[in-house]
Structures are given as C-alpha cells and as structure tokens.
Amino acid sequence: MNDEQLLRYSRHLLLDDIDVAGQEKLLSSHVLVIGAGGLGSAAAPYLAAAGVGHITLVDHDLVELTNLQRQIMHAESTVGKSKVDSGKQFLQHLNSSIHIETIQAKATASLLDELLPSVDVVLDCTDNFTTRHLINACCVKHQKPLVSGSALRFDGQVSVFDPRNSSSPCYACIFSPDEQFEEVNCASMGVFSPLVGIIGAMQAAQALQVIIGFGEPLVGRMLLWNARNTQIDEIKISRNPECSVCGKPH
C-alpha cells in the first residue's frame, strides 16, 4: 500500500483481525454485486469504502422515482438512467481509486459462467426466487462463496453459502427449487426504508469477513431481522445431502 492508502484505511489497520495483510486482501479482491437496488445500494458503498479493489455491478433496470425512498446509491438527478451507471457514479465519488465495472443486463447462466471464475465473493441483492436459485446454482458450480440477503415489508434475512466448505448448505438446501413460492416484491408489498440498509450493510460485512478470513461468517446460520420490534433471531441451517444442487449425486 502507498502512503495515501495507509492513511485512508488506517482505521482498518488498527484492527488486529484486519491489519495490513487483511487490507491488502481487500485491495486485490473482486466482488460481484448482483442487483443495484435497495440491498445493493447499501452493500456496494461499504465494499467500496472498505477498499475492495474491483466491484462488478449487474442490474438491468433503470432508476425510478419510487426507488429513491430506499435505494441510496441513486438520486433525483439519475432518475431514468441505468442503475449500474448511477451506482458507478456514486461509488467513484466515494472511492476513485478502485475499479467499478458495470453490466446492464439480467443475470443469466451464461453471464454468470463468464463472470464467476474471476470473482472472490458474490452478493445476491436481487428480489426474486428464480434469480436467487440461478445465482446459487452457478456459485455451487464455480465454488464461489455467496452472501445472500432479502428484505420485504419489515422483515430481512442474511446468510452465507460457501461451497468450498463441505458442511455448508446452499440456498437450495433451504428453499428447494422444486417448490412453488409466490413471487412477492417491494413494488407490490412495500418495504421499510432502513431495512434494506441494515441487511445490505450486513451483506457487505459478511463479504469482507469471507475475503479477509476473520471471525465466523454466517455459514450454516441465517440471521433474521424484524424491524417492527427490533428483534434479531438466528436459525441453524444444515446441508441437505439430497439437495438437487449441492447434494452428493451432484
């Protein structure tokens, strides 16, 4: 690190669990953030501020006025622009020394197969089961840790699925892709503004832990946040040996 970086990240360097070695890991890391909406708007800025050297943003959508209630990477001046371009502008103002790559497209299997070999961690900041299952399957295929978050109404959850860990479940171990779930989203159900910030920031924290390798990330655990009563619960989750995605036959 140069002198400017030593000063910029000095508060990280004071932490024994991070120090110079951990910060250098962040500077050389590549994180894929899928979804530049509410969760991505909270997670990506903390990744950028922390010094993740390469961030790739993937989102197909445009900024709408209704997004501004919670999606803090975007502003009135970027309404109508692509979310990834708006997000890149925000992140570059925050930290001009890192590389921000943008892809204005939906996450597809072919796109993820192209991107995942070069990334260290994937953040799923999307809002539908179909895309979440696709991301999970690709992360299992490429053996990449996945930080999954969701937020709706007043309830949020976050967990880490790490296929490099033989005991780690995957997303499909909990929510089987064979089951039928009713698709619900913020547009139809609403969401409490700070909730996406809380869950997105937790996703960023988990990603930093995974990259640096300190503490105990939420592998085999799911954190549940209820904003109505400010209650945090944790549930243990186990790998399903018969899972259609990560089970033994696969």
Helices and strands as residue ranges (DSSP letters): H 3-8, H 10-13, H 19-27, E 30-34, H 38-50, E 54-58, G 65-69, G 76-78, H 83-94, E 99-103, H 109-115, G 116-118, E 121-124, H 129-142, E 146-152, E 155-161, H 171-174, H 186-189, H 193-212, E 221-226, E 231-236
